[in-house]
Amino acid sequence: MSSPTDRPNALAHRLVLDTNVCLDLFVFADRQVAVLREALLQGALEAVTNEACRDEWRRVLGYSQLALNEAAQAAALASYDQCVRCLAAHDMRMDDTVKLPRCADPDDQKFLELAFVAQARWLLSKDKEVLRLGRRTAREGWFAIVTPAEWLRTSS
């Protein structure tokens, strides 16, 4: 059985962050992800996104439940843009022969597709349904799907 760390094309320090992890990093400044944020700022890790995932991030910042004013939304977006590189659309073509597992929530599928096409080593998520798919992506040798806490334990 291969692992995501053995995938020859996987970029050793590249990862994808789902929206809930981004909230912890860029809105709530959660201490549990402080090491992750510092690694991103120092360039020890490369977080990547695409236009669709960045658009979701921008949309989530406007949710009334978060109660973020325009300045706070702009600051969270700026922090995100400082730490997360947006890949060009021409780099984001999904291979039709690859059958990634399907997310129950279609809005989450784009994160799996991004992790695959970006050759990420990890997809960091807090979504139980997304995390459940990690067994398959790891078994196939594509990428690991882990919580930030699991990432911290295994990458230290």
N, C-alpha and C positions, 0 to 999 in steps of 0.2 A: 504494500500500500504506500503510495506516495503522500507527501505532505506539502502544504503550501510553501514551506520553507525550502523544499527540494525543487520546486518548479523552476526550470532553468531561466525562463523569461521573467519570473517574478522579480520585481525591483525590491531589494532587500529592506528598504526603509520606507516603502510607499504604503499608504493606507487611505481608506475612505471612511469618513465620519458620517453617521446618520444624523438626522435633525435633532433627536433627543440628546445625543452626545454633544452636538454643537451648542445646544441650550446650556448644558452644564459648563462648557468651556467659555462661551462668549457672552452669556447673559447672567448666569447665576454665579460665575467664578467659583464653582464647586471645588473645594480643597482636594477632593478625591481625584480630580483630573489635573491638578496643578503640575505634576511631573510631565504629563502628556503635553500640556500647553507649553511648558518650558522647552521640551524637546522640539516642538514645532517651531517656536520662536528662534531657537538656536540652529535650526536646520538639520538636527540629528534625525528627524523624521520628515517625510514629505507627504502631506495630506493633499489629496486631489479631489476635484469636483468637476462637474460639467454644467452646462447652462441649465438643464432641467433641475438638477439638485440645488443649484444656487438659487434658482427662481423659487423653489419650495422654501428654502431658508428665508428668503426675503418675505415671502407670503406669511410664514409662521410668525415672524417678528411682529406682524401687524395684528395677530390674534388678540381679541379683547381680554382673554384669560390672562395674558402676560402683562397687560396694562403698561406697556412701554410707550412712552411719548416719542415724538419724532426724533428727538436728540438721542434717546437711548437706542432706538432702532438703528439710527445711523451709526452710532458707536459700535453696536454689535455687528453690523454689516462690515464696518471698517476693520474690526478685529478679525473677523472671519477672512476677509480678503487679504489681510496681512499674513495669515497662517495657512491658508488653503489656496492652492494653485488651480485655476480654472483651465482645463484642457480644451483645446480647440475641437470644434465639432468634427473636423475631418479625421481626428484621432480616435473617434468614439464609435466606430462601426462595429456592431456585434456580429460575430461569426454565426451564420445561420445553421451551421452544423452542430453547434454547441447547444445543449439543452440544459440550461440552468434550472434549478428548482424554482417553482412558482410560489410567490408570496401570496398569502391570503388577501392582503391589502395591495391592490395594484399600484398604489402610490409608492410602495416600498421596493418594487421590482427594479426601478431605475438604479438603486444603490447596489444591488447585486450585479447588474449589467455593467455599471461603472467600475466596480472592483475587478471584474473579469477583464474588460477591455483595457483598463489602465494598468493591468498586470500588478495589482496591489497584492501585498502579502496579507493584509488584514482588512476586514470591514468591522469597524467598531460600532456596536449597536446596543441599545437597552431594550429593544422590542423583542418580547418573548417569541413571537412568531418568526421573526427574522433569525434570531439566535438558533431556533430549532433547525433551520436549514443548514446550519454550519457543519453538521455531520456529513452531509452530502458534498458540500463544496470542499471540505478537507479531504474526504475520501477520494474525490476526483483529482486532488492535488492542485486545485485552483487558488483558493485563498481561505484563510480562517475567518470565521465570524465569531467574535468574542465581545464581551463587555469590556469597558475600560479597565475595570478591576482585574479581569482575567488577563488582559493584555499586559498590565503592569506586572502581575505575578510571573508571567511567562517570558517577558522580554528583559527582565532585570538580570 
